[in-house]
Amino acid sequence: MLYGGFLLGLLWLFQVQFLDDFYRSIKAKEVKAAAGEIATLLQQQGEVSEIDAIAANNELCVSVLNEAYSEIYTSNQRDPRCMIDRMTQSEITALHEEAIQNGGNASRLITKDTLREPQDQEIMQPDQPWMKNRPKGYQNMTYAQVLRLSDAQSLIVLVNAEISPVSATIATIRTQLVIVSAILVGLGLCLAFLMAKVIAAPIKKINESAKRLAKGDYDVAFSGSAYREIQELNDTLRYAAQELSKVTLLQRELLANVSHDLRTPLTMISGYGEVMRDIPGENNAQNVQVIIDEAKRLTNLVNDLLDLSKLQSGAQELVLQECDLWEMTQAMTARFQKLLNDESIHFCLSAQQGGSWRIQGDSGKLNQVLYNLINNAITYCGADKTVEVRLLDQGDHLCVEVEDHGMGIAPQDLPYVWERYYRSAHHVRAAVGSGLGLSIVKQIVELHLGVCGVRSELQKGTTFWLTLPKENHESASKSHKESYRNKASSPQDTDA
């Protein structure tokens, strides 16, 4: 409505308020242009009929005078509206001199207040009362142009035109604008009502649903058949509600798992301590070992939580040095082989021939990555007790793959394996550690500007992989990191 009002205001301003001024300005330009055309015809010794045609087409009266102010041509034919016949000799002389001073042209404007009767009363006709009753705003313009001829003579071209007031035209336009304005206002109200119904109403509905979503109602429905943008907004908010419900579920599981993992060792320590205190003969090495093991388990959980918090907050910085990834992998698998010798875990360690395994990285954190991936594979290795570790040289980055032959992970669970405490349907609670290992792996790999991912099929096992750039710098740009991500990702993988 404001826009429509602005347009109507412009129409009123230009079509009514300034119409008279525009008309007078345009008419003055036409008079000057006609005088120029007549001067050109006189210089070229054109036909008199051509001058008559210019005068008639533009409703002008024209007089051409010589240097002695004698009239050698006139087109007015005693027209009472022509002000040239009312000019005295002194007025013509003054206009001529002004034209010479101005470079060859000058103009004079006559209004109703300065209008006087013609000297020749024969011009006045009894049946022309409009001569005395000029309308308000009446103006008449006389334009003079000095013309130099080739024979050193000069002529004075006088052109006169009546600049009629356009009050009648303005009144007509004003009436039309009143009608048009009423129609536009009515249409504007209808359009505003329609837009409020089609646009504002769906937005209001979405707003109410969004408020419910903000209060935790993730089952709120975002629906509507409005225009495309509203439908896209509904789809986006519906997707946001689904993701928020998943996050809330994960948060609840995280709290439940953290409380369970903390409560279990504390309960064991407290219980065995009370047994050793209250029951004679129970203060033995076996019970003490249980307390020590549970204390270590609790310590490991707290350390993992602290490490993950430091990594996610950015407080953990890398200590870069040259590392041999192949030697680190061999040492880590040898360590596990020694610790798990009685469980008959078989490690298959392989490296691509001709590869270069030197890398710039933090050896302590990279060892932590290898430990968590191999430990996770041992936990879910399956009946064959086999864990495969492969190293691949892929040009400007190295790839490490750790594969087990266990139950595998369902496709819908793959995007969430990097979440803290996430547990799939095939999770083995009895064999799990702190539940933070993969989250720590993801944070450390990304800190090294690398990428990690997972491939898995049910009943066929799981492969966790990571890629690390051979040259790493703490100040590397985000685009540098993205380039490694694009090189390492594959369609069948779920990367982190």
C-alpha positions in Angstrom: 0.0 0.0 0.0 2.9 2.4 0.8 4.4 1.6 -2.6 1.1 2.2 -4.3 0.7 5.5 -2.5 4.2 6.5 -3.5 3.4 5.9 -7.2 0.1 7.8 -6.9 2.0 10.7 -5.3 4.5 10.8 -8.2 1.6 10.8 -10.7 -0.1 13.7 -8.9 3.2 15.6 -8.7 4.2 15.3 -12.3 0.8 15.2 -14.0 -0.9 17.9 -12.0 1.4 20.0 -9.9 4.2 20.5 -12.5 2.3 19.9 -15.7 1.9 23.7 -16.5 5.6 24.3 -15.9 6.5 21.3 -18.2 4.2 22.5 -20.9 5.7 26.1 -20.8 9.2 24.7 -20.9 8.5 22.5 -23.9 6.6 25.2 -25.7 9.5 27.6 -25.3 11.9 25.0 -26.8 9.6 24.6 -29.7 9.5 28.3 -30.4 13.3 28.5 -30.4 13.6 25.4 -32.6 11.1 26.9 -35.1 13.0 30.2 -35.2 16.2 28.3 -36.0 14.5 26.5 -38.9 13.1 29.7 -40.3 16.6 31.3 -40.1 18.1 28.4 -42.0 15.4 28.7 -44.7 16.1 32.4 -45.0 19.8 31.8 -45.3 19.2 29.2 -48.0 16.6 31.5 -49.7 13.9 29.0 -49.2 10.3 29.3 -50.3 7.9 31.5 -48.3 5.4 28.6 -48.3 7.9 26.6 -46.2 8.0 29.4 -43.5 4.2 29.5 -43.6 4.1 25.7 -43.0 6.4 26.0 -40.0 4.3 28.8 -38.5 1.0 26.9 -39.1 2.2 23.6 -37.8 3.5 25.2 -34.5 0.7 27.8 -34.2 3.2 30.6 -34.4 3.1 34.1 -35.9 6.3 35.1 -37.7 7.7 38.4 -38.8 10.9 39.1 -40.6 12.4 42.7 -40.4 15.3 44.3 -42.1 17.9 46.5 -40.4 15.5 49.5 -40.7 12.8 47.5 -38.9 10.7 47.4 -42.0 8.6 44.2 -42.3 9.6 42.1 -45.3 7.6 39.0 -44.3 4.7 38.2 -41.9 2.6 35.1 -41.4 0.2 36.5 -38.8 -2.4 37.9 -41.3 -3.6 40.4 -38.7 -4.1 37.6 -36.0 -5.3 39.4 -32.8 -3.4 36.8 -30.7 0.0 37.8 -32.2 1.8 40.2 -29.9 4.3 41.3 -32.5 1.7 43.8 -33.8 1.4 45.3 -30.3 5.1 45.9 -29.9 6.3 49.5 -30.3 9.3 50.6 -32.3 11.3 51.1 -29.1 10.4 47.6 -27.8 11.5 46.0 -31.1 14.7 48.0 -31.0 15.4 47.0 -27.4 14.7 43.3 -28.2 17.0 43.6 -31.2 19.9 45.1 -29.1 19.4 42.4 -26.4 19.7 39.7 -29.1 22.9 41.2 -30.4 24.4 41.3 -26.9 23.3 37.7 -26.2 25.0 36.3 -29.3 22.1 36.6 -31.7 18.9 35.7 -29.9 16.7 37.0 -27.1 13.2 36.4 -25.8 10.5 38.4 -23.9 7.6 37.0 -21.9 4.2 38.8 -21.7 1.7 37.8 -19.0 -1.9 38.8 -18.4 -0.8 41.6 -16.0 1.5 43.2 -18.7 -1.0 42.7 -21.6 -2.2 45.8 -23.4 -4.5 46.5 -26.3 -3.1 46.6 -29.8 -2.2 50.0 -31.3 -4.2 49.1 -34.4 -7.8 48.9 -33.2 -8.8 47.2 -36.5 -7.2 44.1 -35.1 -9.8 43.9 -32.4 -12.9 42.1 -33.5 -16.3 42.4 -31.7 -16.8 38.7 -31.8 -13.5 38.0 -30.0 -14.2 38.8 -26.3 -11.3 36.4 -25.2 -8.9 39.3 -25.9 -10.1 41.0 -22.8 -10.8 38.0 -20.7 -7.5 36.2 -20.7 -7.4 33.2 -18.3 -5.3 33.2 -15.2 -1.7 32.2 -15.9 -1.8 33.4 -19.4 1.6 33.9 -21.0 2.8 35.0 -24.4 6.4 34.6 -25.7 8.2 36.6 -28.4 11.6 35.3 -29.6 14.0 37.3 -31.6 16.9 35.9 -33.6 19.4 38.1 -35.6 20.4 36.5 -38.9 23.6 37.6 -40.7 23.3 37.2 -44.5 26.2 36.7 -46.9 26.0 40.2 -48.3 26.8 41.7 -44.8 23.1 42.5 -44.3 21.2 41.3 -41.3 17.6 40.3 -40.7 15.5 40.1 -37.5 13.4 37.0 -37.2 10.5 37.6 -34.7 8.5 34.5 -33.6 5.6 34.8 -31.3 3.5 32.0 -29.6 0.8 32.0 -27.1 1.6 29.7 -24.2 -1.9 28.8 -23.3 -2.6 27.7 -19.7 -3.5 24.0 -19.3 -5.9 24.4 -16.5 -8.6 22.5 -18.3 -6.2 19.7 -19.1 -5.1 19.6 -15.4 -8.7 19.5 -14.3 -9.3 16.5 -16.6 -6.2 14.7 -15.4 -7.0 15.4 -11.8 -10.5 13.8 -12.3 -8.9 10.8 -14.0 -6.4 10.5 -11.2 -9.1 10.5 -8.6 -10.8 7.6 -10.3 -7.6 5.7 -10.9 -6.5 6.3 -7.3 -9.7 4.9 -6.0 -9.4 1.8 -8.3 -5.7 1.3 -7.3 -6.5 1.6 -3.6 -9.2 -1.0 -3.9 -7.0 -3.3 -5.9 -4.2 -2.7 -3.4 -6.4 -3.7 -0.5 -7.5 -6.8 -2.3 -3.9 -7.7 -3.1 -2.8 -7.0 0.5 -5.5 -9.3 1.8 -4.6 -12.0 -0.8 -0.8 -11.7 0.1 -1.6 -11.9 3.8 -3.6 -15.0 3.2 -1.1 -16.7 0.8 2.2 -15.5 2.3 1.7 -14.2 5.9 -0.6 -17.0 7.1 1.8 -19.8 6.3 4.7 -17.9 7.8 2.7 -17.3 10.9 1.9 -21.0 11.1 5.6 -21.9 10.6 6.5 -19.4 13.3 4.1 -21.1 15.8 5.5 -24.5 14.9 9.1 -23.2 15.3 8.3 -21.9 18.8 7.1 -25.4 19.7 10.3 -26.8 18.3 12.3 -24.4 20.4 10.6 -25.7 23.5 11.7 -29.3 22.7 8.6 -30.6 20.8 10.4 -32.4 18.0 7.2 -34.1 16.8 5.8 -30.8 15.6 4.6 -30.9 12.0 5.8 -28.4 9.4 3.5 -28.7 6.5 1.8 -26.4 4.0 1.1 -26.1 0.3 2.1 -22.5 -0.2 4.6 -21.1 -2.6 8.0 -22.7 -3.2 10.0 -20.8 -0.6 7.5 -21.7 2.1 7.6 -25.3 1.1 11.4 -25.3 1.2 11.4 -23.6 4.6 9.0 -26.3 5.8 11.3 -29.0 4.5 14.3 -27.4 6.2 12.6 -27.0 9.6 11.3 -30.6 9.3 14.8 -31.8 8.7 16.1 -29.6 11.6 13.5 -31.1 13.9 14.5 -34.7 12.9 18.2 -33.9 13.5 17.5 -32.2 16.8 15.6 -35.2 18.0 18.6 -37.4 17.1 20.9 -35.0 19.0 18.7 -35.1 22.0 18.6 -38.9 21.9 22.4 -39.0 21.6 22.7 -36.6 24.6 20.5 -38.8 26.7 22.5 -41.8 25.7 25.7 -40.0 26.4 24.6 -39.1 29.9 23.4 -42.6 30.6 26.6 -44.1 29.3 28.9 -41.7 31.1 27.0 -42.2 34.4 27.1 -46.0 33.9 30.8 -46.0 33.0 31.6 -43.8 36.0 29.3 -45.6 38.4 30.5 -49.1 37.6 34.2 -48.7 38.6 33.3 -46.6 41.6 30.8 -49.2 42.7 33.4 -51.9 42.3 36.1 -50.0 44.2 33.7 -49.1 47.0 32.3 -52.7 47.2 35.6 -54.5 47.2 37.0 -51.9 49.7 34.1 -52.6 52.1 34.6 -56.4 51.7 38.3 -56.2 52.5 37.5 -54.0 55.5 34.6 -56.0 56.9 35.3 -59.6 56.0 38.3 -61.4 57.5 40.5 -63.1 54.9 39.3 -61.0 52.0 42.2 -58.6 52.1 44.1 -60.4 49.5 46.0 -59.6 46.3 43.1 -60.6 44.0 40.7 -58.1 45.5 43.4 -55.4 45.5 44.0 -56.1 41.8 40.3 -55.6 41.1 40.4 -52.2 42.8 43.5 -51.3 40.9 42.0 -52.4 37.6 38.8 -50.4 38.2 40.8 -47.4 39.3 42.7 -47.6 36.0 39.5 -47.9 34.1 38.2 -44.8 35.8 41.4 -43.0 35.1 41.4 -43.9 31.5 37.8 -42.7 31.1 38.6 -39.3 32.8 41.7 -38.9 30.7 39.8 -39.6 27.5 37.2 -37.1 28.4 39.9 -34.5 29.1 41.7 -35.3 25.9 38.5 -35.0 23.9 37.6 -31.7 25.6 41.0 -30.2 24.9 40.9 -31.3 21.2 37.4 -29.9 20.6 38.2 -26.6 22.4 41.4 -26.1 20.4 43.5 -26.0 23.5 45.5 -29.0 22.4 48.4 -28.1 20.1 50.5 -30.3 17.9 54.2 -30.9 18.5 55.3 -31.5 14.9 58.2 -33.7 14.1 59.2 -36.1 11.4 57.7 -39.5 12.1 57.8 -42.9 10.3 54.3 -44.2 10.2 55.4 -47.7 9.2 57.6 -48.0 12.3 54.9 -46.6 14.5 52.4 -49.1 13.2 54.8 -52.0 13.6 55.5 -51.0 17.2 51.8 -50.6 18.0 50.8 -54.0 16.6 53.8 -55.6 18.4 52.6 -54.0 21.7 49.1 -55.4 21.2 50.5 -58.8 20.2 52.5 -59.0 23.4 49.5 -57.9 25.6 47.0 -60.2 23.9 49.1 -63.2 23.2 46.9 -65.4 25.3 43.8 -64.4 23.3 45.4 -65.6 20.0 44.7 -62.3 18.2 46.3 -62.4 14.7 47.6 -59.2 13.1 48.1 -58.9 9.4 50.3 -55.9 8.8 51.1 -54.8 5.2 52.5 -51.8 3.4 52.5 -50.8 -0.3 55.8 -51.5 -2.0 57.9 -48.5 -2.7 56.0 -46.3 -0.5 57.5 -43.4 1.6 56.2 -43.4 5.2 57.8 -40.3 6.5 55.3 -37.7 7.8 55.2 -34.4 9.7 53.1 -35.0 12.7 52.7 -35.3 16.5 54.0 -38.8 17.3 52.3 -39.0 20.6 48.8 -38.2 19.2 49.4 -40.4 16.1 50.2 -43.3 18.4 47.0 -42.6 20.2 45.1 -42.7 16.9 46.7 -46.1 16.0 46.0 -47.4 19.5 42.3 -46.5 19.4 41.7 -47.9 15.9 43.5 -51.2 16.6 41.9 -51.6 20.0 38.5 -51.0 18.5 39.2 -53.6 15.8 40.3 -56.1 18.5 37.1 -55.5 20.4 34.9 -56.4 17.3 37.3 -58.7 15.4 34.9 -61.6 15.2 35.5 -65.4 15.3 38.7 -65.5 13.3 40.5 -63.2 15.7 42.1 -61.4 12.8 42.9 -57.7 12.5 44.4 -56.3 9.2 46.4 -53.1 9.2 47.4 -51.7 5.8 49.5 -48.6 4.8 49.1 -47.0 1.3 51.1 -44.3 -0.3 48.8 -42.1 -2.3 51.2 -39.4 -3.4 51.0 -36.3 -1.3 49.2 -38.1 1.6 49.4 -41.5 3.4 46.5 -43.8 4.1 46.1 -46.2 7.0 43.3 -48.8 7.0 42.4 -51.0 10.0 40.0 -53.9 9.2 38.2 -56.4 11.4 36.0 -59.4 10.3 33.3 -58.9 12.9 29.6 -58.3 12.8 29.9 -55.0 10.9 27.9 -51.8 11.2 24.4 -51.1 9.8 24.4 -48.4 7.0 22.1 -46.2 9.1 24.6 -46.3 12.0 27.7 -45.3 9.9 27.3 -41.5 10.1 27.2 -41.7 13.9 30.1 -43.9 14.8 32.3 -40.8 15.4 29.9 -39.5 18.0 30.8 -39.8 21.7 29.3 -42.8 23.3 27.4 -43.8 20.2 26.3 -47.4 20.4 24.9 -49.3 17.4 22.5 -52.2 17.5 25.5 -54.6 17.4 27.4 -52.9 20.2 29.2 -55.2 22.6 28.9 -53.5 26.0 31.0 -55.9 27.9 34.0 -55.5 25.6 33.9 -51.7 25.1 36.3 -49.2 26.7 35.6 -45.6 27.4 33.4 -45.1 24.3 35.4 -42.0 23.3 38.1 -43.6 21.2 36.7 -42.9 17.7 35.8 -39.3 18.7 39.4 -38.8 19.8 40.6 -40.3 16.5 38.5 -37.9 14.5 39.6 -34.8 16.4 43.4 -35.7 16.1 43.2 -36.6 12.4 41.4 -33.3 11.6 44.0 -31.5 13.8 46.6 -32.9 11.4 44.5 -31.7 8.4 43.6 -35.3 7.5 40.4 -37.1 6.9 39.0 -40.3 8.5 36.1 -42.6 7.3 34.6 -46.0 7.6 33.4 -48.8 5.3 31.3 -51.6 6.6 28.9 -54.4 5.7 26.9 -56.5 8.1 28.4 -59.9 8.8 31.5 -59.0 6.7 33.4 -56.7 8.9 34.4 -53.0 9.2 37.3 -51.0 7.8 38.3 -47.7 9.5 40.6 -45.6 7.4 42.4 -42.3 7.7 44.5 -40.1 5.4 47.3 -37.7 6.5 49.2 -35.2 4.4 52.9 -35.9 4.3 53.7 -32.2 4.9 51.7 -30.7 7.7 51.7 -27.2 9.1 49.7 -25.7 12.0 48.9 -22.6 10.0 47.6 -24.6 6.9 44.6 -23.0 5.3 41.1 -24.5 5.3 41.3 -24.9 1.5 44.4 -27.0 2.0 42.5 -29.3 4.3 39.6 -29.4 1.8 41.9 -30.5 -1.0 43.0 -33.6 1.1 39.4 -34.3 1.9 38.4 -34.4 -1.8 41.3 -36.6 -2.7 40.7 -39.1 0.1 36.9 -39.5 0.0 35.2 -42.2 -2.0 31.4 -42.8 -2.7 31.1 -46.0 -0.7 32.8 -44.5 2.4 31.3 -42.6 5.2 33.9 -40.0 6.2 34.0 -37.9 9.3 
